[in-house]
Amino acid sequence: MNDRDKTRYDRQMRIDGFGEEGQKKLKSSKALIAGAGGLGSPVSIYLAVAGMGSLRIVDNDEVELSNLNRQILYREKDINQRKAKTAEKNLKKYNRDIEIESIDEEITNESIREIVKGCDVIVDCMDNYPTRYLLNEVSIEKEIPLFHAAVHGMEGQATTIIPGETPCLKCIVPNPPPKETFPVLGATPGLLACIQVHEVIKYLVGMGVSLKNKLLITEKGAEFETLEISKSPECEICGSK
């Protein structure tokens, strides 16, 4: 911690249970942000400004005009640019003191283990379940916590998956929803992304109540419900059978 850090992060270090030690833990951690879209944009911004020591952002798409209602990391001038590299460039404007690495690559069964190497947490900011399931599998295999969120229209869900302690994503969503170009209001991934960031920071700092063994569901951003969830012994990823 240098004087610049102490000034920049003063307000969050005043939180009970956070302090300089919490900021040091955050500064020494690396997060994989899987997807730099509607969820990944606010997740990466808020982790960057909170002083997460290192961010690895993975995405293999280009910025499109139709992205801009929700993907707040990009501007109109970024249209047709590669998302990962553009995300890296734009995030450096938020915080020049942290390490930002971009990977312009599809997350596949062949690439996932190299992509997660050296990361302390995985933040699921994807928009499809096949890739989410890959993140889930490597989370269990490598014992790396996975912070999940998903949105549809004005609704969303979030949970924190700790290998060995909680249900995995396959327990919670054993069958993926049909593939579609789904509706989404930009504020909805913003809302769920902020919940993900809270969960990541609380886990790394070691403070507060988390969404372990719970699924948070919001409907239209007005009603929130927290469901108790448990492992499925029949789960093909983390089950006992």
N, C-alpha and C positions, 0 to 999 in steps of 0.2 A: 504494500500500500504506500503510495507516494502522496504528496500534498494535493496534487491534482485529483487523485481518486477520492481523497477525504472530502474535498469540496464538492466534487461532482455527485457523489453518492450519499452525501450527508443526510438527506431527508429519508432515504430508505434505511440507512443504518441506525436511525433513531427509533425504528420499529422494535418493540420488545421481542427479544430472541433473535434479532438480526445482528446488529452491531458490526464492528470491524471484522470479527471472525467470520461472520456470515458472508461478508463481501469478499473476503479472501477466498472462501470456498467457491464462490461464484466465479471469481476471477481465474481460478485454477481449473475450471471445468470446461468441457467441450460438448456441444450439442449438435446432433445431426438433425437438420430440418429437412424432412422428406417431402418435397413439394414446395414451390415458391409461388403459390397462387393465392386464393381467397383466404385460406387459413395461414399459409406460410408467410404472407406479407406482414400481417400484424404480429405474428409470433416472432419473426426475425427482428422486426423493428423494436419491439418491447424487450426482447432479450438483449439486443445490442445496447439500448440505452440504459438497461439495468446493470451493464458491465459484465455480462457473460464473457469469459476469457476468450473463447473460440467458438465460432459458428461454422459448420460445414453445411452448405446449402446445395441440394441436389434437385435438378429439374432438367428436362430435355425438350422443352417447348419454347416457342417464340411468343412474345407479347402480342396480343391481338386487341383490336378496338373493343370487342365484346368482353374483354377481361376487366376493363377499367371501372366498371360499376362496383367492384369488390376488391380488386388486387391493388391495394393502395401503395404498394412499393414502386409502382410504375407511373409514368406520365405519358401524355400523347406522343412526345418525342421519342419514347422508347418502343413504339409499335414497330414490329418486324425484327426487333433485336432479341437475341437469345436471353431467356429469363435468368438463368443462373448467373451469367457474367454481369448482366445488368443489375441484378439484385446485389451482387458483391459491390459493384461500383456505387450504387445508391446508398447502401448501408454504411459505407465508409464515410459518407457525409453526416451520418447520425453519430458515429463514434469512431474516431480515428485511432483510439487506444486499444482496440480489440483486434483479434485475428479473425479474418473472414476468408473462407475457402469456398470456391464454387466448383461444382462438378456438373458438367453438361452431359448427362448420361442417363439412360433409362435404368431404373431399378429392376433388376432381374434376379433370378435364382443364381445366375453365374456371377453377377456383380455385387450382390448385397453384402457379402462378408467383407470384401475389401472396402466398401463404402462405409461400413460402421466401425471399421478398425480405429481404435483410439478414442472413440466417443464414450462419454459417460451417460448420456441419455439419448433417446430417440423420440422425436416429436412427429407424430403422424399428421401430416398436413395434406394427405393425398385426397383425390376425388374418386377413387375406385377401390373396391374391396380386394381384387386379386393382388394388387401391390401392397395393400394394408396387411394382407395375410402373410406376405413375405416378410414384412417388417415384424409382424408378430412372431413368426417362426424364429427369426434370428435373435429377437429379443429373448425368447425362452432359451435358445441354444447358447447364447453368449452371456446370459444373465444381465442384460442391460434393460433398465426400466423403459417402458413405452408409454407415451402420453397421447391418448387417442381423442380425436374429436371428429365429428361428421355433421354436415348440415344438409338441409333440404328446404327450400323456400324460406320460411321464417321460423323453422324448427331446427333443433340440433341436439346433440348428445356429447358427453365427455366422460372419460374415466381414466384412472391411473392404473397401469398394469405393472406390478412388481413380480418378476419371475419367482416362483416358489411361495409367494404370499397371497396372490390374488388370482381370480379367473383370468385366462388369456382372452384375446379378442375372438378366437374361435368358440370359446365357451359362451360368450355374450351374443355373437352373431354367427351362428354355425353355418348359415346359408346366406350368400350375398344377395342383396336386392338386384332386380333386373338392371342391366346397363341402360342408361338413358342420359340425355342432356337435361339435367334436372334444373328446376327453377331455383334462384337464390337472390335474396336481397342482400346487398353488400354489408349491411350492419350485422347480419346474422353470423357469418364467419368471423367478423370482428369481435363479437360477443364471445363466441366459443374459443377463439384464439386467446383472448385475455384470460379465460379460465385455464387454458393449457399453460400459459406462462406462469400464472399463480402456482399451479401444481408443480411445474418444473423447478421454480425457485424455492418453494417450500421444501421440496425433496432434497435439493442440493444443499440448502442452508441448514436443514434439519429443524424445521419449525412448523407449527400450525397443524390443523386438521386437514387430511387429504381425502381424495376421492378413491382411496384404496377400498376394494370390495364394494364400491358404490357406482351406480350409473346415474349421472345427472342428465335430466331431460328437460328441455325448455320448449314451450309451445308459444310461438309468436313473440318471444322475448318478454312475455308478461307473466306466464305461469311457469314455475320451476318445481320439479319433482325429483327426489333422490330415491332410487330404488336400491335395496340391498341385493347384491349378486353373489353367487358362489360358484366354485369350480364345478365343472361337469366331469364326473369320473369317466365318461365315455368320450371325452374330448381327444381327438387324434393328435393334438399338439402337446397338451399338458396333463391329460387325464391319466389315471392310475391303471387303466386297462388298455 
